[in-house]
Amino acid sequence: VDELYISKSRDRARYPDYDPALYCFIPIDLDDNPHCDPNYVANLAQIEPTKRAMYRGARRDRFPGQFFRTFDKSKHVAELSVSPETPRLGAMRYGFVQPGMFLWAVPLTDHRLFIEREFVFEETVAEDVAVKVRAITAEQGLTLFANYGNREMGDSEATEDIFSDLQRAGLFVQPLPHDPIIGWHRLRHWLRMLPNGSPALIIHPRCEQLIK
């Protein structure tokens, strides 16, 4: 509902015939109803905070069971201007049937991390992914000083793996261990606010899939 009618963020590559002009969203708040039962309003005020944000505050980014509840688009999503001469860090998680993703990140001098852009792909072999990543990097006039990927992309007993496919196409990606517990914990650290009130992690608005 959100990607069709509200944010109109439906993937244009997967749905080339999607026409956002055909979809309309008319927001309405509880206060717009002059005949609303006061008891209903009072009951909404008493429910669990996350559900209250959903039902009373019309927050589509809040729901029960949310894993990273400290993520806030109003704080963590912003545009920053970084010189193309600043080296970028690449991060990749390969997927074929399930979408994969490559991120360009900028470690800032004030110890924050800025995710500058994303490339989402599916049903694309590794060599073609590497070619596309290199093309995007060149088009933007950027350089990647290091690239990292999840270790599941490789197999020490295999003659060829995804890492070797990427390297053959000119993209060297270093394997890193994948520990979800530690990874989730580190991301929660990045989502916190620094002493000066700014978020440690900033994501550019064009990184729609990462934000989702």
DOZA-35742 format. One record per atom (N, C-alpha, C): residue in three letters; z, x, y. Coordinates in steps of 0.001 Angstrom, whole numbers, plus 500000, padded with zeros to 6 digits. Example, Ala and Ser with C-alpha at 12.3 -4.5 7.8 and 13.67 -1.06 7.14 Angstrom:
BEGIN
ALA507800513190494310/ALA507800512300495500/ALA507800513200496700/SER507080512850497750/SER507140513670498940/SER507870512900500030/
end
This chain:
BEGIN
VAL500000500838498801/VAL500000500000500000/VAL500000500873501249/ASP500844501909501230/ASP500938502767502412/ASP499624503497502682/GLU499040504103501643/GLU497840504905501886/GLU496622504036502177/LEU496624502784501734/LEU495503501888502024/LEU495632501236503394/TYR496817500661503673/TYR496967499796504838/TYR497662500442506035/ILE498598501371505779/ILE499464501819506866/ILE499080503213507355/SER499328504230506517/SER498969505585506935/SER497465505834506818/LYS496798505031505974/LYS495346505152505737/LYS494988506577505361/SER495784507136504443/SER495629508527504027/SER494970508659502665/ARG494284507638502210/ARG493623507696500899/ARG492654508866500840/ASP492663509563499729/ASP491837510755499537/ASP490364510397499669/ARG489718510924500727/ARG488302510593500970/ARG487386511228499925/ALA487818512348499334/ALA486980512988498317/ALA486941512154497041/ARG488087511597496657/ARG488139510794495429/ARG487633509379495664/TYR487806508882496883/TYR487393507509497211/TYR486456507547498419/PRO485237508036498237/PRO484317508207499373/PRO483922506889500028/ASP484055505762499319/ASP483674504471499885/ASP484826503775500606/TYR485986504429500650/TYR487131503830501339/TYR486840503748502839/ASP486956502551503371/ASP486725502313504797/ASP488028501830505423/PRO488743502677506153/PRO490033502265506724/PRO489926501077507667/ALA488729500840508231/ALA488571499714509155/ALA488733498372508454/LEU488622498361507123/LEU488745497113506366/LEU490196496743506084/TYR491120497635506430/TYR492528497404506109/TYR493349497376507394/CYS494247496413507451/CYS495046496219508666/CYS496517496038508301/PHE497373496608509098/PHE498816496474508904/PHE499437495933510183/ILE500145494821510077/ILE500831494223511223/ILE502329494369510992/PRO502988495303511662/PRO504420495504511429/PRO505247494339511967/ILE506304494037511258/ILE507229492995511706/ILE508644493437511366/ASP509557493233512282/ASP510941493631512111/ASP511804492389511913/LEU512969492596511341/LEU513877491473511109/LEU514215490766512419/ASP514290491545513493/ASP514639490959514787/ASP513519490087515351/ASP512312490152514771/ASP511207489314515231/ASP511343487865514777/ASN512251487616513846/ASN512443486268513312/ASN513648485619513993/PRO513424484692514927/PRO514544484077515659/PRO515376483141514785/HIS514874482779513609/HIS515587481838512741/HIS516234482529511549/CYS516369483856511612/CYS516936484601510487/CYS518411484249510297/ASP518797484053509055/ASP520179483713508711/ASP521086484905509024/PRO522090484740509869/PRO522999485852510204/PRO523668486454508976/ASN523912485620507956/ASN524537486139506739/ASN523613487130506035/TYR522315486864506102/TYR521343487775505490/TYR521363489125506203/VAL521428489079507532/VAL521499490311508322/VAL522780491075507991/ALA523882490350507869/ALA525164490982507554/ALA525135491609506165/ASN524497490933505217/ASN524410491483503862/ASN523598492773503834/LEU522530492829504622/LEU521719494051504679/LEU522526495222505225/ALA523443494919506131/ALA524244495973506746/ALA525239496581505763/GLN525507495867504665/GLN526530496320503726/GLN525969497061502511/ILE524655497062502337/ILE524102497668501137/ILE524071499194501246/GLU523813499825500122/GLU523776501290500025/GLU522832501861501086/PRO523215502983501744/PRO522472503493502904/PRO520979503686502676/THR520592504196501501/THR519171504431501272/THR518408503114501227/LYS518950502138500513/LYS518293500830500458/LYS518311500161501825/ARG519373500377502580/ARG519443499793503919/ARG518345500361504812/ALA518097501668504681/ALA517014502276505453/ALA515668501665505070/MET515502501363503774/MET514258500745503305/MET514097499328503830/TYR515118498494503528/TYR514992497059503776/TYR515245496665505226/ARG516193497341505862/ARG516523496985507243/ARG515749497818508247/GLY515541499106507912/GLY514890499994508863/GLY513410500203508620/ALA512868499573507560/ALA511434499679507236/ALA511005501131507047/ARG511894501941506453/ARG511569503339506200/ARG510834503446504862/ARG509572503836504906/ARG508799503980503667/ARG509001505352503029/ASP509710506246503729/ASP509967507568503173/ASP511376507682502610/ARG512044506551502421/ARG513375506544501834/ARG513398505557500677/PHE513930506011499536/PHE514015505127498370/PHE515078505672497425/PRO515710504801496639/PRO516750505264495706/PRO516199506274494715/GLY517008507294494412/GLY516594508307493464/GLY515734509396494061/GLN515564509385495365/GLN514735510399496019/GLN515334511779495777/PHE514478512732495388/PHE514977514029494948/PHE515357514929496114/PHE514529514952497150/PHE514811515799498316/PHE515094514892499515/ARG516291514353499539/ARG516636513370500564/ARG516739513980501957/THR516873515298502045/THR517006515928503364/THR515649516156504027/PHE514554515898503292/PHE513233516031503913/PHE513034514906504920/ASP512651515266506135/ASP512474514303507212/ASP511183514647507949/LYS510193513766507880/LYS508897514051508499/LYS509035514309509990/SER509977513648510644/SER510129513838512081/SER510633515243512421/LYS511219515937511435/LYS511743517278511681/LYS510916518353510992/HIS510498518094509758/HIS509858519130508952/HIS508339519172509091/VAL507746518179509693/VAL506288518145509847/VAL505955518362511318/ALA505221519435511613/ALA504893519750513000/ALA503725520733513010/GLU503041520768514132/GLU501951521722514324/GLU502486522954515038/LEU502203524115514469/LEU502537525381515108/LEU501261526195515283/SER501226526985516321/SER500069527848516568/SER500439529276516176/VAL499735529781515152/VAL499993531134514669/VAL498698531930514751/SER498769533136515262/SER497586533980515396/SER496919534208514041/PRO495579534108513988/PRO494872534388512724/PRO495116535801512216/GLU495529536699513090/GLU495762538078512683/GLU497049538232511876/THR497917537230511929/THR499147537282511140/THR498818537054509669/PRO499175537976508780/PRO498859537804507358/PRO499535536564506778/ARG498816535900505888/ARG499324534705505224/ARG499757535014503796/LEU500618534169503294/LEU501088534253501917/LEU500490533086501144/GLY499927533356499969/GLY499321532293499166/GLY500233531869498027/ALA500281530579497760/ALA501073530046496648/ALA500208529045495890/MET500201529171494563/MET499290528353493770/MET499988527771492557/ARG499696526519492298/ARG500052525896491018/ARG498773525292490465/TYR498326525829489344/TYR497046525385488790/TYR497216524082488022/GLY496218523214488141/GLY496150521987487360/GLY494695521611487166/PHE494398521019486054/PHE493016520588485790/PHE492948519065485749/VAL493598518447484774/VAL493648516980484741/VAL494579516481485836/GLN495778517075485896/GLN496674516799487010/GLN496263517705488175/PRO496288517204489405/PRO495836518022490542/PRO496611519332490666/GLY495891520379491036/GLY496504521652491365/GLY496516521824492880/MET497186522868493344/MET497311523052494789/MET497423524537495135/PHE496766524910496217/PHE496929526244496789/PHE497402526073498222/LEU498428526831498602/LEU499001526736499942/LEU498860528058500681/TRP498584527960501979/TRP498627529110502877/TRP499928529004503678/ALA500784529996503563/ALA502088529957504228/ALA502235531152505163/VAL503012530954506222/VAL503255532013507195/VAL504762532247507297/PRO505256533388506819/PRO506662533742507069/PRO506813534127508539/LEU507542533349509299/LEU507688533586510730/LEU508755534647511010/THR508672535249512175/THR509588536330512521/THR511033535855512704/ASP511220534551512930/ASP512577534023513101/ASP513144533486511789/HIS512559533931510660/HIS513045533619509312/HIS512719532192508865/ARG511850531506509578/ARG511382530199509119/ARG510094530385508320/LEU509718529345507587/LEU508489529381506797/LEU507599528221507227/PHE506355528539507557/PHE505400527538508028/PHE504290527387506992/ILE504174526199506384/ILE503077525909505462/ILE501910525416506309/GLU500885526225506406/GLU499830526005507389/GLU498714525089506904/ARG498324525217505637/ARG497241524388505119/ARG497336524319503608/GLU496621523347503034/GLU496625523153501590/GLU495193522957501100/PHE494987523275499840/PHE493737522975499148/PHE494126522334497822/VAL493777521067497663/VAL494110520320496457/VAL492852520190495607/PHE492986520420494319/PHE491820520400493445/PHE492192519784492100/GLU491202519265491398/GLU491391518786490029/GLU490062518864489297/GLU490155519008487987/GLU488977519165487136/GLU488052520253487690/THR488675521348488095/THR487954522491488647/THR488424523751487929/VAL487497524505487357/VAL487884525711486632/VAL488413526749487620/ALA489198527681487093/ALA489925528624487938/ALA488996529472488807/GLU487885529910488254/GLU486984530756489042/GLU486449530004490256/ASP486132528732490098/ASP485640527934491233/ASP486744527711492262/VAL487973527575491782/VAL489101527449492709/VAL489226528716493544/ALA489105529864492884/ALA489207531137493597/ALA488121531280494652/VAL486907530876494295/VAL485793530961495251/VAL486079530095496473/LYS486598528892496243/LYS486886527977497350/LYS488023528511498223/VAL489066529031497604/VAL490191529585498367/VAL489722530746499238/ARG488909531628498672/ARG488393532755499446/ARG487504532264500592/ALA486719531230500340/ALA485838530707501390/ALA486644530115502539/ILE487675529324502216/ILE488515528722503262/ILE489200529818504066/THR489713530824503387/THR490406531921504062/THR489469532641505023/ALA488238532881504573/ALA487255533570505424/ALA486826532692506594/GLU486599531399506334/GLU486179530485507409/GLU487198530425508529/GLN488479530509508171/GLN489544530427509167/GLN489864531785509787/GLY489191532827509315/GLY489446534167509845/GLY490810534707509473/LEU491296534350508280/LEU492639534730507858/LEU492594535834506810/THR493762536405506555/THR493930537347505456/THR495154536927504647/LEU495069537125503336/LEU496189536843502435/LEU496761538176501967/PHE498035538438502301/PHE498611539734501920/PHE499181539697500513/ALA499434538494499961/ALA499917538369498585/ALA499744536924498146/ASN499511536730496845/ASN499376535398496273/ASN500247535313495026/TYR500895534175494858/TYR501780533992493717/TYR501447532688493008/GLY501629532691491693/GLY501368531498490896/GLY502392531350489793/ASN502508530143489239/ASN503462529905488164/ASN503023530619486883/ARG503972531191486184/ARG503688532032485029/ARG502966531267483926/GLU503090529939483895/GLU502417529155482858/GLU500899529271482932/MET500374529818484008/MET498932530018484128/MET498449531168483256/GLY499372531947482696/GLY498981533097481901/GLY499687533139480560/ASP499168533938479663/ASP499733534115478333/ASP499528535576477946/SER500623536277477748/SER500528537704477478/SER499753538004476201/GLU499636537028475299/GLU498932537257474046/GLU497466536832474122/ALA497076536246475222/ALA495697535780475354/ALA494809536884475914/THR493570536932475434/THR492617537908475949/THR492268537618477396/GLU492062536343477683/GLU491785535914479052/GLU492660534708479371/ASP493202534690480560/ASP493993533554481005/ASP493550533174482414/ILE494263532238483018/ILE493877531741484340/ILE494007532842485387/PHE495020533705485251/PHE495174534803486201/PHE493956535735486174/SER493471536022484968/SER492307536907484866/SER491047536220485376/ASP490935534897485165/ASP489793534156485706/ASP489773534217487228/LEU490941534046487837/LEU491041534095489298/LEU490692535487489815/GLN491218536509489144/GLN490974537874489591/GLN489494538232489458/ARG488843537747488395/ARG487422538023488209/ARG486597537445489354/ALA487105536350489957/ALA486409535728491082/ALA486912536249492426/GLY487713537326492404/GLY488102537968493645/GLY489411537501494255/LEU490214536735493509/LEU491503536269494026/LEU492609536760493090/PHE493367537740493557/PHE494449538282492737/PHE495714537467492982/VAL496230536855491904/VAL497436536030491975/VAL498473536626491033/GLN499661536904491577/GLN500728537481490777/GLN501544536386490105/PRO501851536541488821/PRO502667535527488134/PRO504132535629488519/LEU504756534493488683/LEU506188534425488943/LEU506834533506487909/PRO508067533767487531/PRO508743532875486588/PRO508953531505487213/HIS508905530493486367/HIS509086529127486855/HIS510404528603486329/ASP511394528524487192/ASP512697527976486846/ASP512943526784487754/PRO512789525558487238/PRO512885524382488122/PRO514239524251488812/ILE515321524607488115/ILE516647524456488728/ILE516771525361489953/ILE516425526637489776/ILE516497527580490897/ILE515491527191491976/GLY514290526767491552/GLY513272526368492520/GLY513710525202493381/TRP514276524184492747/TRP514760523027493514/TRP515868523452494473/HIS516742524345493988/HIS517848524804494819/HIS517334525570496031/ARG516320526441495821/ARG515772527186496944/ARG515112526248497948/LEU514405525244497452/LEU513734524324498371/LEU514750523547499199/ARG515869523191498600/ARG516913522509499379/ARG517441523419500488/HIS517488524716500221/HIS517884525659501270/HIS516844525672502391/TRP515571525652502027/TRP514514525676503039/TRP514504524385503860/LEU514945523283503281/LEU514923522005503984/LEU516096521834504951/ARG517053522727504911/ARG518207522577505797/ARG517850522987507229/MET518713522619508155/MET518551522986509552/MET519240524331509807/LEU518595525183510591/LEU519187526461510960/LEU520241526248512046/PRO521071527249512320/PRO522116527094513348/PRO521587526658514707/ASN520333527015515017/ASN519782526619516319/ASN519218525199516306/GLY519354524514515174/GLY518907523122515096/GLY517485522930514619/SER516726524004514418/SER515347523888513953/SER515308523954512429/PRO514317523311511804/PRO514229523340510346/PRO513745524704509844/ALA514249525127508697/ALA513817526397508126/ALA512397526301507584/LEU511986525099507177/LEU510651524885506626/LEU509879523917507516/ILE508677524315507912/ILE507803523448508712/ILE506478523302507973/ILE505966522081507918/ILE504707521796507231/ILE503729521190508231/HIS502515521708508245/HIS501499521177509145/HIS501105519771508696/PRO500868518846509635/PRO500533517453509266/PRO499294517317508385/ARG498385518308508419/ARG497185518177507595/ARG497462518382506113/CYS498661518887505770/CYS499032519087504357/CYS499539517773503774/GLU498657516788503694/GLU499063515427503335/GLU499627515332501924/GLN499009516021500965/GLN499475515923499591/GLN500826516588499413/LEU501020517731500053/LEU502312518414499975/LEU503410517547500586/ILE503128516910501697/ILE504108516048502346/ILE504453514866501439/LYS503447514287500792/LYS503707513191499851/LYS504632513657498718/
end
